[in-house]
Amino acid sequence: YSGIAEEAPGSYKDVAEVVDSADHANLARKVARVRPLACVKG
C-alpha cells in the first residue's frame, strides 16, 4: 500500500525539555536519567 503513512519524527517533543518543564512547574521530580539498551520492532 503506497498510501500508508509513517510516523512523523517532527511530531515528538524533546524529552529533556518536557522533563525540565515539569520539574520547574513542580509537577514532577527528576530522579534518574535513563538510556535505551535495545529496541525491538515487530
Backbone as CSV, one residue per row, in Angstrom:
resi,resn,N_x,N_y,N_z,CA_x,CA_y,CA_z,C_x,C_y,C_z
1,TYR,0.834,-1.184,0.000,0.000,0.000,0.000,0.879,1.248,0.000
2,SER,0.747,2.051,-0.989,1.568,3.262,-1.039,0.966,4.402,-0.229
3,GLY,-0.281,4.272,0.209,-0.940,5.344,0.947,-0.791,5.249,2.454
4,ILE,-0.058,4.254,2.944,0.109,4.098,4.390,1.099,5.148,4.894
5,ALA,0.694,5.878,5.912,1.545,6.943,6.454,2.449,6.399,7.551
6,GLU,3.648,6.883,7.585,4.598,6.541,8.643,4.519,7.595,9.739
7,GLU,5.111,7.303,10.885,5.158,8.288,11.966,6.074,9.437,11.569
8,ALA,5.686,10.633,11.966,6.491,11.819,11.664,7.376,12.141,12.858
9,PRO,8.695,12.028,12.728,9.591,12.305,13.857,9.450,13.727,14.388
10,GLY,9.063,14.665,13.550,8.910,16.050,13.973,7.735,16.288,14.896
11,SER,6.854,15.288,15.029,5.678,15.467,15.886,5.978,15.164,17.351
12,TYR,7.156,14.647,17.644,7.525,14.328,19.019,8.279,15.487,19.658
13,LYS,8.041,15.701,20.953,8.744,16.755,21.686,10.044,16.204,22.263
14,ASP,10.979,17.098,22.533,12.242,16.722,23.157,11.962,16.307,24.604
15,VAL,12.325,15.092,24.967,12.030,14.558,26.296,12.674,15.401,27.389
16,ALA,13.903,15.820,27.191,14.599,16.617,28.211,13.869,17.931,28.462
17,GLU,13.355,18.544,27.413,12.625,19.809,27.559,11.321,19.604,28.330
18,VAL,10.619,18.517,28.055,9.369,18.220,28.756,9.639,17.942,30.231
19,VAL,10.668,17.157,30.526,11.008,16.827,31.909,11.436,18.078,32.668
20,ASP,12.244,18.921,32.037,12.662,20.171,32.684,11.460,21.059,32.993
21,SER,10.519,21.155,32.061,9.321,21.973,32.280,8.493,21.433,33.438
22,ALA,8.314,20.119,33.495,7.551,19.508,34.585,8.258,19.700,35.921
23,ASP,9.584,19.625,35.921,10.360,19.818,37.147,10.249,21.263,37.636
24,HIS,10.385,22.218,36.739,10.311,23.635,37.119,8.915,24.027,37.589
25,ALA,7.875,23.352,37.070,6.499,23.656,37.464,6.074,22.868,38.703
26,ASN,7.009,22.112,39.295,6.737,21.266,40.465,5.634,20.239,40.211
27,LEU,5.553,19.755,38.971,4.607,18.692,38.628,5.261,17.321,38.772
28,ALA,6.575,17.306,38.694,7.330,16.056,38.789,8.706,16.377,39.344
29,ARG,9.420,15.328,39.729,10.762,15.491,40.277,11.708,14.579,39.511
30,LYS,12.825,15.120,39.072,13.818,14.308,38.364,14.488,13.369,39.362
31,VAL,14.576,12.096,39.012,15.250,11.139,39.890,16.360,10.376,39.173
32,ALA,16.246,10.186,37.865,17.268,9.438,37.129,17.176,9.759,35.648
33,ARG,18.299,9.602,34.972,18.309,9.731,33.514,18.624,8.344,32.967
34,VAL,17.811,7.865,32.071,17.987,6.518,31.530,18.252,6.595,30.028
35,ARG,18.817,5.527,29.495,19.020,5.443,28.056,18.650,4.038,27.603
36,PRO,18.115,3.909,26.408,17.697,2.591,25.928,18.893,1.673,25.669
37,LEU,18.712,0.404,25.977,19.755,-0.590,25.716,19.486,-1.347,24.422
38,ALA,18.205,-1.486,24.067,17.835,-2.219,22.861,16.484,-1.733,22.365
39,CYS,16.217,-1.992,21.105,14.935,-1.633,20.511,14.446,-2.849,19.729
40,VAL,13.245,-3.313,20.039,12.677,-4.474,19.364,11.493,-4.010,18.535
41,LYS,11.526,-4.290,17.257,10.421,-3.920,16.373,9.752,-5.203,15.900
42,GLY,8.451,-5.109,15.777,7.789,-6.304,15.258,6.331,-6.326,15.471
